[in-house]
Each structure stands twice: as C-alpha cells, then as structure tokens.
C-alpha cells in the first residue's frame, strides 16, 4: 500500500478523492499497489463528509509522517503551496501538483530538489487540465527539436469568444453567461486578461526548450478589447478569433513567446476548437505537426491528470523521472521585432483606404461590415512598426493580429 496526502479539499482535491475511489481497482493495477489517501489537509471542516475521518489542519502531521510517500498539492497560489511542496520534497516525499502559478514560478528549483533526492515533482495537470501534454513533451517528443507550441490554453476565454461568434453576444454578455455557468470567476481578470494562458505557455516553453522561461517576460494581451463588430469582420473573412498562447523558436538562439487574440481561418489546426475546450498544437523538426485536444479544466478532467501523475510517482518510488528544465534563464526575443499581419478598423471619415495605402504600402481591403468604417489587413510588419503606424491612423477603432 502506498500512502498519499492531499493538500486542499476544494474542487480539484475532492475530484482526486473521487477518482481514486471510483477507479481504485484499475488504478491499483496500473500503479502496482493500492493508493491509499492517509490525510487530507484543509483549514475548513466538512461536516457529514466521510473525509472528516482523515482530515487534518496542520501540514506538519503530513510532512513528519514517514509513511506518506506522495503529496498531492491542489491548493493553488504561490504561498503556502510553495513552502509546503518544498518541505515535502526535502523530507523525502514526491509531489504531484496542478498548480500552474507554482510550476511557472518555481518549477526548475523544485525539479532540481527532486532530482537530488531521487524523488519526483510532477505537474501534468498544471497545463491543459485533462489533456496529456507535459508527459509527451518530456518523454514522447524527446527525439524532436520543438520549433513551435501554440495553444488555446484557457477554456473561459475560448467559451466567451465562441459565444460571441456563434450567438452574436457582445463581450459583456458572453462573460456574464460564462460566470453564470461557473466557467468564469467573479473576478475574471486572470482569464480575460490572458494571465492564466501566459503562465501555461511559460511552463510549456520551459519544458520544450529546457531552460527557464519567466512568465513576466511574455507579452500578454487579453480579449477584453474584442468587440462584436470584430467578430462580424472575422465572419466576413471566413475566420475566427481565438486567444493564442504561442512560443516559437526561430533558430537555435531566438525564441519569442506571446499571448494575444489572433484571427485564423479553417486551415489552422486550432480553428475548430470551441466552447470550453483547449487545443495545443506542437510542431517538431522531425515529427512535424501534432495536436492535443480535450477538456482543459474542470473537476474530474483535471483530477484525472493529477491521479495519472500519482500513479507515475508510485511506479517510480526512489527513482527520478528525468525532466530537462534548467534554472538558467532563456532570454526571449524582444516582441517589438516579431512580425505579424494585422487586421485594422478605422473611421472612414478620418482614415480612407488611399490614406492607409500610403501609410502601409500594399494592403488587403476588407469588405464593409459597418457603415463608414475602413477595414483592411496590413502586410507583414514588425510589432514596433505597427505601433509607430498606429500613431498616424486617425479614428482607429481596433487591430487584431492575423495568422493567414
């Protein structure tokens, strides 16, 4: 029997308990031994819940119990999660987590501690919920040099954009709908401003390139500025707008990463990823294009990924699963020098097509959707050039990067 402890009995923690209870026998066969939850840590009480029999409020009970071999951290946030996880590793316990903030900030350090002690620090559920992506990057795709990772990594924003596109809602209406269904928090800023996706692409980039990518260095732009008019123009162009988290290696030394809305057409692999689903597109220099798709969040999909890591840790007690993620920082290309095409909207009375041709050179005109608007797609230009040209567009109404 392998004893584990679960830190946090919220949505994911209760899901982990449920998955281990529901699929206990098949999990035992895969792990080679029974997985037993000896403790659950939470500051709250849960009257009437059978969990009360193993509920503790002091983490030291878990940390100082030599029978506990694996600690599952599903509390979220940096502290006290970081302190608890680090101490667990120092006391000889492997750790499984779903905490993207923790992994993005301290992943390299915690992996080093685990390696030194022949333990494991596993975090499949920190990106993509139930979608297996960490393990493929770490094991299945090791023969490849990863040249691009592009993902729809946030189900909340994908749901909002899907509702705006399919049902004609504006941003505020779609956000309220997402909140009513529990897809968005009361304070949705982590999702709609792109911060959640930013941390996830930082983790994937660190694994893909083997060096620390700091999420603070990643240019991040959310979807709060996307309007129903933008959606109408996208439809006119047979396109959709998605929040992309992208990391691209242009050559051996130059990598850039960003989170921003993108306009894409049906020939893009992520075009059909709708609703609350996530999709992750990976390109390797040998294997070519690979797609991962599924539920990117939710109680049971995420809990399933956590339990899969528990099984992996149980099968590798006293043996480290090698992960290449150096604490050495990877310096990203200045986003100003990255090139994109841009869809642009402006007040026709202040910015005519002829004016825009003089400013940008050859542009692609977009058929009128809103009266008295000028709409066009720029040639491929750097972010820096686009910023400069925006200063010369009177009556500008918005711009979105284009990937077609």
C-alpha positions in Angstrom: 0.0 0.0 0.0 1.3 3.5 -0.9 0.1 6.3 1.3 -0.5 9.7 -0.1 -1.8 13.0 1.3 -3.9 15.6 -0.5 -3.3 19.3 0.3 -6.6 21.1 -0.3 -10.1 19.8 -0.5 -11.6 22.2 -3.0 -12.8 21.4 -6.5 -9.7 19.6 -7.6 -8.9 18.0 -4.3 -12.3 16.5 -3.9 -12.1 15.4 -7.5 -8.8 13.5 -6.8 -10.5 11.7 -3.9 -13.5 10.8 -6.1 -11.3 9.5 -8.9 -9.3 7.3 -6.6 -12.5 6.0 -5.0 -14.3 5.4 -8.3 -11.4 3.8 -10.2 -9.5 2.4 -7.3 -9.1 -1.1 -8.6 -7.9 -0.2 -12.1 -5.6 2.4 -10.6 -4.2 -0.3 -8.2 -3.4 -2.5 -11.2 -1.6 0.4 -13.1 0.3 1.5 -10.0 1.3 -2.0 -8.9 -0.1 -1.3 -5.4 -3.1 0.2 -3.7 -3.1 4.0 -3.4 -4.3 5.0 0.0 -5.2 8.6 1.0 -4.0 8.8 4.6 -4.6 12.5 5.1 -6.4 15.4 3.5 -5.3 18.9 4.6 -7.7 21.9 4.7 -8.4 24.8 7.0 -12.1 24.1 6.8 -14.4 21.5 8.3 -16.7 19.3 6.2 -19.5 18.0 8.5 -21.1 14.9 7.2 -18.4 14.2 4.7 -16.5 10.9 5.2 -13.3 12.9 4.5 -13.6 14.1 8.2 -12.0 10.8 9.2 -8.7 11.7 7.6 -8.9 15.5 7.7 -6.1 17.4 9.3 -5.4 21.1 9.7 -1.7 21.0 10.4 0.6 20.3 7.4 3.4 19.1 9.8 1.4 16.0 10.6 1.8 15.1 6.9 5.3 16.3 6.5 6.6 14.4 9.5 4.8 11.1 8.7 7.4 8.8 7.1 4.5 6.6 5.8 3.4 9.3 3.4 5.3 8.8 0.2 3.5 11.1 -2.2 2.0 14.6 -1.5 -0.7 16.0 -3.8 -0.8 19.8 -3.8 -4.1 21.2 -5.2 -4.4 24.3 -3.1 -3.4 26.8 -5.8 -1.5 30.1 -5.5 2.2 30.5 -4.6 2.0 30.5 -0.8 1.7 28.5 1.3 1.8 25.9 -1.5 5.5 26.6 -2.4 6.6 26.3 1.3 4.6 23.1 1.7 5.8 21.5 -1.5 9.5 22.4 -1.0 9.4 21.0 2.6 7.7 17.8 1.4 10.5 17.2 -1.2 13.2 18.0 1.4 11.6 15.4 3.7 11.8 12.7 1.0 8.3 12.8 -0.4 7.4 13.0 -4.1 5.0 15.8 -5.1 2.2 16.0 -7.6 0.6 19.3 -8.3 -2.0 21.0 -10.6 -0.8 24.5 -9.6 0.3 26.5 -12.7 1.4 29.5 -10.7 3.7 27.4 -8.5 5.1 25.5 -11.5 5.7 28.6 -13.6 7.4 30.4 -10.8 9.4 27.6 -9.1 9.3 24.6 -11.4 13.0 24.5 -12.2 14.0 24.8 -8.5 11.6 22.1 -7.3 12.6 19.7 -10.1 16.3 20.2 -9.0 15.4 19.3 -5.4 13.5 16.2 -6.6 16.4 15.1 -8.8 18.9 15.5 -6.0 16.9 13.2 -3.7 15.7 10.6 -6.3 12.1 11.9 -5.9 9.6 13.3 -8.4 7.9 16.6 -8.9 5.1 16.0 -11.4 2.7 18.6 -12.8 0.7 17.2 -15.8 -2.5 18.9 -14.6 -0.9 22.4 -14.5 -1.5 22.9 -18.2 -4.5 21.8 -20.2 -6.4 20.1 -17.4 -7.1 16.6 -18.5 -5.1 16.9 -21.8 -1.8 15.0 -21.7 0.8 17.5 -22.8 3.6 17.7 -20.2 4.4 14.0 -20.4 4.5 13.9 -24.2 6.8 17.0 -24.2 9.0 15.4 -21.6 9.1 11.8 -22.9 7.3 11.1 -26.3 8.7 14.1 -28.2 12.3 13.9 -26.9 13.7 13.0 -30.3 12.4 16.3 -31.8 13.6 19.9 -31.6 10.4 21.7 -30.8 10.0 24.7 -33.0 6.5 25.9 -32.1 3.9 25.5 -29.4 0.6 27.3 -30.0 -2.3 26.7 -27.7 -5.8 27.7 -26.8 -5.0 27.2 -23.1 -7.9 28.9 -21.4 -11.3 27.5 -21.6 -13.1 30.6 -20.2 -11.8 32.9 -22.9 -12.5 30.3 -25.6 -16.1 29.9 -24.3 -16.6 33.7 -24.4 -15.2 34.0 -28.0 -17.3 31.0 -29.1 -20.5 32.6 -27.7 -19.7 35.9 -29.4 -19.1 34.1 -32.7 -21.9 31.6 -32.6 -24.7 33.5 -30.9 -23.8 37.2 -31.6 -23.3 38.1 -28.0 -21.1 41.0 -27.1 -18.2 40.6 -24.7 -20.0 41.6 -21.5 -23.0 39.3 -22.3 -20.7 36.3 -23.0 -18.7 36.9 -19.8 -21.9 37.0 -17.7 -23.0 33.8 -19.3 -19.6 32.2 -18.5 -19.9 33.4 -14.9 -23.4 32.0 -14.5 -22.2 28.6 -15.7 -19.2 28.6 -13.4 -16.7 28.9 -16.2 -15.5 32.3 -15.1 -14.7 33.7 -11.7 -16.4 36.7 -10.1 -13.1 38.5 -10.8 -12.3 37.1 -14.3 -9.2 39.1 -14.9 -6.8 36.2 -14.7 -8.6 34.6 -17.6 -9.8 37.5 -19.8 -6.5 39.5 -19.5 -4.5 36.5 -20.5 -2.5 35.9 -17.3 -3.7 32.2 -16.9 -2.6 31.4 -20.5 0.7 33.2 -20.0 1.7 31.0 -17.1 0.8 27.9 -19.0 2.8 28.8 -22.1 5.7 29.7 -19.8 5.6 26.1 -18.5 5.4 24.5 -21.9 8.2 26.7 -23.3 10.5 25.9 -20.4 10.0 22.2 -21.0 10.2 22.5 -24.8 13.5 24.4 -24.7 14.9 23.1 -21.5 15.5 26.5 -19.9 13.6 28.8 -17.6 11.1 31.0 -19.4 9.8 33.6 -16.9 6.1 34.4 -17.5 6.8 38.0 -16.6 8.8 38.3 -19.8 6.0 37.1 -22.1 4.0 39.8 -23.9 0.4 39.3 -22.8 -2.8 40.7 -24.2 -6.3 39.5 -23.3 -9.7 39.5 -25.0 -11.5 42.3 -23.2 -10.9 44.6 -26.2 -12.6 42.2 -28.7 -16.0 43.5 -29.8 -19.0 42.0 -31.6 -18.0 44.1 -34.6 -14.6 42.4 -34.7 -16.4 39.1 -34.7 -18.6 40.2 -37.7 -15.5 41.2 -39.7 -13.9 37.8 -38.8 -17.0 36.0 -40.2 -16.8 38.1 -43.4 -13.3 36.9 -43.8 -14.3 33.2 -43.1 -12.2 33.5 -40.0 -12.5 33.2 -36.2 -10.8 35.0 -33.3 -9.0 32.9 -30.7 -6.8 33.7 -27.7 -3.5 32.1 -28.7 -0.6 31.4 -26.3 2.4 31.0 -28.6 6.0 30.1 -28.3 8.2 29.9 -31.4 11.8 29.1 -31.9 13.0 30.9 -35.0 16.5 29.4 -34.8 18.9 27.9 -32.3 19.1 31.0 -30.2 16.0 33.1 -30.9 12.7 32.3 -29.1 9.7 34.5 -28.7 6.5 34.0 -26.7 3.3 35.9 -26.5 -0.4 35.7 -25.6 -2.8 37.6 -27.8 -6.0 37.3 -29.8 -5.4 36.0 -33.3 -7.6 35.9 -36.4 -7.4 32.5 -38.0 -9.0 30.6 -40.9 -10.2 27.0 -41.3 -6.8 25.7 -42.4 -5.3 26.4 -39.0 -5.3 23.3 -36.7 -7.0 25.2 -33.8 -9.8 26.7 -35.9 -12.4 24.2 -34.7 -11.5 24.2 -31.0 -14.6 25.8 -29.5 -16.6 26.1 -26.3 -14.6 25.5 -23.1 -12.2 23.1 -24.8 -8.5 23.5 -25.1 -6.3 22.7 -28.0 -2.5 22.6 -28.2 -0.6 22.5 -31.5 3.1 21.4 -31.4 5.5 21.4 -34.3 8.7 19.4 -34.2 11.5 19.5 -36.7 11.2 15.7 -37.3 7.7 14.6 -36.4 6.0 17.7 -37.9 2.6 18.8 -36.6 1.0 17.2 -33.5 -2.4 18.2 -32.0 -3.6 17.7 -28.4 -7.3 18.4 -27.7 -9.7 18.0 -24.8 -11.2 19.4 -21.6 -8.7 22.0 -20.4 -10.3 22.4 -17.0 -13.0 21.1 -14.7 -13.0 19.0 -11.6 -12.8 15.4 -13.0 -10.6 16.0 -16.1 -8.0 17.9 -14.0 -8.3 15.3 -11.2 -7.7 12.5 -13.7 -4.4 14.1 -14.8 -3.4 14.5 -11.1 -4.1 10.9 -10.4 -2.2 9.8 -13.5 0.8 11.6 -12.0 0.2 9.9 -8.7 0.4 6.6 -10.5 3.6 7.6 -12.2 5.1 8.7 -8.9 4.0 5.4 -7.3 5.7 3.4 -10.1 8.9 5.4 -9.6 9.4 5.5 -5.9 13.1 6.2 -5.2 13.7 6.8 -8.9 13.6 10.2 -10.5 11.8 10.7 -13.9 14.3 12.8 -15.7 12.9 16.2 -16.8 15.1 18.7 -18.7 14.3 22.1 -17.3 17.4 24.1 -16.4 17.1 27.1 -14.0 19.2 29.0 -16.5 17.0 31.8 -17.9 16.1 31.8 -21.6 16.2 35.3 -22.9 13.3 35.9 -25.2 13.4 38.0 -28.4 12.1 41.5 -27.8 8.5 41.3 -29.1 9.0 44.6 -30.9 10.9 42.7 -33.6 8.4 39.9 -34.2 6.4 40.2 -37.4 2.7 39.8 -37.9 -0.1 40.9 -40.3 -2.8 43.0 -38.6 -6.5 43.4 -39.3 -7.3 47.1 -38.7 -10.5 49.0 -38.3 -10.8 52.8 -38.5 -13.3 55.6 -39.0 -13.6 56.1 -42.8 -14.1 59.8 -42.5 -10.7 60.1 -40.8 -8.8 57.2 -42.4 -9.5 56.4 -46.0 -8.2 53.3 -47.9 -6.0 55.6 -50.0 -4.5 57.1 -46.8 -3.8 53.6 -45.5 -2.1 52.5 -48.7 0.2 55.5 -48.4 0.9 54.5 -44.8 1.3 50.7 -45.2 2.0 50.2 -48.9 0.2 47.1 -50.2 -2.8 46.3 -48.1 -5.7 43.8 -48.4 -9.1 45.6 -48.3 -11.8 44.0 -46.2 -15.5 44.3 -47.4 -17.6 46.8 -45.5 -19.4 45.3 -42.5 -20.1 48.5 -40.6 -21.1 51.7 -42.4 -18.4 54.4 -42.6 -15.6 52.1 -41.5 -12.4 51.4 -43.2 -11.1 47.8 -42.7 -8.0 46.2 -44.1 -5.2 43.8 -43.4 -1.6 45.0 -43.4 1.4 43.4 -45.0 3.8 41.5 -42.7 5.4 44.1 -40.4 7.1 44.1 -37.0 5.2 44.9 -33.8 7.4 48.0 -33.5 6.5 49.3 -36.9 2.8 48.7 -36.2 3.0 50.7 -33.0 4.5 53.6 -34.9 2.0 53.5 -37.7 -0.9 53.4 -35.3 0.1 56.9 -34.2 -0.7 58.0 -37.8 -4.2 56.4 -38.1 -6.8 58.9 -37.1 -10.0 57.4 -35.8 -8.5 54.0 -35.3 -11.1 51.6 -33.9 -9.0 48.5 -33.3 -6.5 45.9 -34.5 -6.1 42.2 -34.3 -3.1 40.0 -35.4 -3.8 37.8 -38.3 -2.4 34.3 -39.0 -3.4 33.7 -42.6 
